[in-house]
Amino acid sequence: MYSINPTPHEIGKELAKRHKALRKQLKLSQSDMAERSGVSLGSLKRFETTGQISLESLLKLAHLLDRLDDFKSVFQPKEDLGNIEHLFSTK
């Protein structure tokens, strides 16, 4: 199956890649990250390898990295531009 949009698996892998880069940039080992965040070392290793992690563990990692606010926009209703369109309509 071909699609322009990324799959959930692809997004998970990309998040894991970014997380790993950020962890390394902060000079944190996997075991340090796991201990500080409360996420098991196995879960952290699996995430960085496969992109699979529970939502709770992902949020714990984001919290430790001071990136929890990144999740505030997830599932927010999209702004309905239909109400604004009538302002520009000539009808």
Phi and psi in degrees as GROMACS dihedral restraints (atoms count N, CA, C in turn):
[ dihedral_restraints ]
;  ai    aj    ak    al  type     phi  dphi    fc
    3     4     5     6     1  -110.6    20    10
    4     5     6     7     1   140.7    20    10
    6     7     8     9     1  -154.3    20    10
    7     8     9    10     1   149.3    20    10
    9    10    11    12     1   -73.2    20    10
   10    11    12    13     1   -35.9    20    10
   12    13    14    15     1   -78.1    20    10
   13    14    15    16     1   142.1    20    10
   15    16    17    18     1   -70.1    20    10
   16    17    18    19     1   151.2    20    10
   18    19    20    21     1   -83.1    20    10
   19    20    21    22     1   163.5    20    10
   21    22    23    24     1   -55.0    20    10
   22    23    24    25     1   -39.1    20    10
   24    25    26    27     1   -62.7    20    10
   25    26    27    28     1   -43.7    20    10
   27    28    29    30     1   -64.5    20    10
   28    29    30    31     1   -40.0    20    10
   30    31    32    33     1   -65.6    20    10
   31    32    33    34     1   -41.8    20    10
   33    34    35    36     1   -60.2    20    10
   34    35    36    37     1   -44.2    20    10
   36    37    38    39     1   -63.8    20    10
   37    38    39    40     1   -40.2    20    10
   39    40    41    42     1   -67.0    20    10
   40    41    42    43     1   -41.8    20    10
   42    43    44    45     1   -61.1    20    10
   43    44    45    46     1   -42.1    20    10
   45    46    47    48     1   -62.9    20    10
   46    47    48    49     1   -41.0    20    10
   48    49    50    51     1   -63.3    20    10
   49    50    51    52     1   -44.1    20    10
   51    52    53    54     1   -65.9    20    10
   52    53    54    55     1   -41.9    20    10
   54    55    56    57     1   -60.4    20    10
   55    56    57    58     1   -47.5    20    10
   57    58    59    60     1   -60.9    20    10
   58    59    60    61     1   -42.4    20    10
   60    61    62    63     1   -63.4    20    10
   61    62    63    64     1   -41.8    20    10
   63    64    65    66     1   -66.9    20    10
   64    65    66    67     1   -42.3    20    10
   66    67    68    69     1   -59.1    20    10
   67    68    69    70     1   -45.3    20    10
   69    70    71    72     1   -67.5    20    10
   70    71    72    73     1   -38.0    20    10
   72    73    74    75     1   -60.2    20    10
   73    74    75    76     1   -35.4    20    10
   75    76    77    78     1   -84.5    20    10
   76    77    78    79     1     1.1    20    10
   78    79    80    81     1    58.3    20    10
   79    80    81    82     1    42.7    20    10
   81    82    83    84     1  -106.1    20    10
   82    83    84    85     1   132.1    20    10
   84    85    86    87     1   -77.0    20    10
   85    86    87    88     1   164.8    20    10
   87    88    89    90     1   -59.6    20    10
   88    89    90    91     1   -41.7    20    10
   90    91    92    93     1   -67.9    20    10
   91    92    93    94     1   -38.1    20    10
   93    94    95    96     1   -62.5    20    10
   94    95    96    97     1   -45.6    20    10
   96    97    98    99     1   -61.1    20    10
   97    98    99   100     1   -44.7    20    10
   99   100   101   102     1   -62.2    20    10
  100   101   102   103     1   -47.3    20    10
  102   103   104   105     1   -63.3    20    10
  103   104   105   106     1   -45.7    20    10
  105   106   107   108     1   -68.3    20    10
  106   107   108   109     1   -33.7    20    10
  108   109   110   111     1   -88.7    20    10
  109   110   111   112     1   -21.6    20    10
  111   112   113   114     1    85.3    20    10
  112   113   114   115     1    10.2    20    10
  114   115   116   117     1   -95.4    20    10
  115   116   117   118     1   136.2    20    10
  117   118   119   120     1   -62.9    20    10
  118   119   120   121     1   149.5    20    10
  120   121   122   123     1   -60.2    20    10
  121   122   123   124     1   -38.7    20    10
  123   124   125   126     1   -61.1    20    10
  124   125   126   127     1   -42.7    20    10
  126   127   128   129     1   -65.0    20    10
  127   128   129   130     1   -40.9    20    10
  129   130   131   132     1   -65.2    20    10
  130   131   132   133     1   -44.3    20    10
  132   133   134   135     1   -62.8    20    10
  133   134   135   136     1   -42.5    20    10
  135   136   137   138     1   -62.6    20    10
  136   137   138   139     1   -42.2    20    10
  138   139   140   141     1   -60.8    20    10
  139   140   141   142     1   -48.8    20    10
  141   142   143   144     1   -68.6    20    10
  142   143   144   145     1   -21.9    20    10
  144   145   146   147     1   -90.6    20    10
  145   146   147   148     1   -43.8    20    10
  147   148   149   150     1  -112.6    20    10
  148   149   150   151     1   -19.0    20    10
  150   151   152   153     1    86.9    20    10
  151   152   153   154     1     3.4    20    10
  153   154   155   156     1   -98.2    20    10
  154   155   156   157     1   129.9    20    10
  156   157   158   159     1  -162.6    20    10
  157   158   159   160     1   152.5    20    10
  159   160   161   162     1   -72.5    20    10
  160   161   162   163     1   155.4    20    10
  162   163   164   165     1   -60.6    20    10
  163   164   165   166     1   -43.8    20    10
  165   166   167   168     1   -59.4    20    10
  166   167   168   169     1   -44.0    20    10
  168   169   170   171     1   -66.2    20    10
  169   170   171   172     1   -39.7    20    10
  171   172   173   174     1   -61.4    20    10
  172   173   174   175     1   -41.4    20    10
  174   175   176   177     1   -67.2    20    10
  175   176   177   178     1   -35.8    20    10
  177   178   179   180     1   -64.0    20    10
  178   179   180   181     1   -42.6    20    10
  180   181   182   183     1   -64.5    20    10
  181   182   183   184     1   -42.7    20    10
  183   184   185   186     1   -63.1    20    10
  184   185   186   187     1   -39.2    20    10
  186   187   188   189     1   -62.5    20    10
  187   188   189   190     1   -46.1    20    10
  189   190   191   192     1   -60.6    20    10
  190   191   192   193     1   -36.3    20    10
  192   193   194   195     1   -87.1    20    10
  193   194   195   196     1     7.1    20    10
  195   196   197   198     1    57.3    20    10
  196   197   198   199     1    41.0    20    10
  198   199   200   201     1  -123.6    20    10
  199   200   201   202     1    17.2    20    10
  201   202   203   204     1   -62.6    20    10
  202   203   204   205     1   -32.3    20    10
  204   205   206   207     1   -62.1    20    10
  205   206   207   208     1   -21.4    20    10
  207   208   209   210     1   -59.8    20    10
  208   209   210   211     1   -22.6    20    10
  210   211   212   213     1   -90.4    20    10
  211   212   213   214     1    -5.9    20    10
  213   214   215   216     1   -64.2    20    10
  214   215   216   217     1   -26.7    20    10
  216   217   218   219     1   -90.8    20    10
  217   218   219   220     1    -6.6    20    10
  219   220   221   222     1   -67.4    20    10
  220   221   222   223     1   130.8    20    10
  222   223   224   225     1    67.3    20    10
  223   224   225   226     1    16.1    20    10
  225   226   227   228     1   -71.9    20    10
  226   227   228   229     1   141.1    20    10
  228   229   230   231     1   -62.0    20    10
  229   230   231   232     1   141.2    20    10
  231   232   233   234     1   -73.3    20    10
  232   233   234   235     1   146.0    20    10
  234   235   236   237     1   -67.5    20    10
  235   236   237   238     1   131.5    20    10
  237   238   239   240     1   -83.7    20    10
  238   239   240   241     1   107.4    20    10
  240   241   242   243     1   -82.7    20    10
  241   242   243   244     1    -3.7    20    10
  243   244   245   246     1   -60.5    20    10
  244   245   246   247     1   -35.9    20    10
  246   247   248   249     1   -69.8    20    10
  247   248   249   250     1   -28.1    20    10
  249   250   251   252     1   -83.0    20    10
  250   251   252   253     1   -30.9    20    10
  252   253   254   255     1   -57.8    20    10
  253   254   255   256     1   -35.3    20    10
  255   256   257   258     1   -64.3    20    10
  256   257   258   259     1   -22.0    20    10
  258   259   260   261     1   -68.2    20    10
  259   260   261   262     1   -27.1    20    10
  261   262   263   264     1  -102.9    20    10
  262   263   264   265     1    -0.9    20    10
  264   265   266   267     1   -78.6    20    10
  265   266   267   268     1   142.7    20    10
  267   268   269   270     1   -92.4    20    10
  268   269   270   271     1    -1.2    20    10
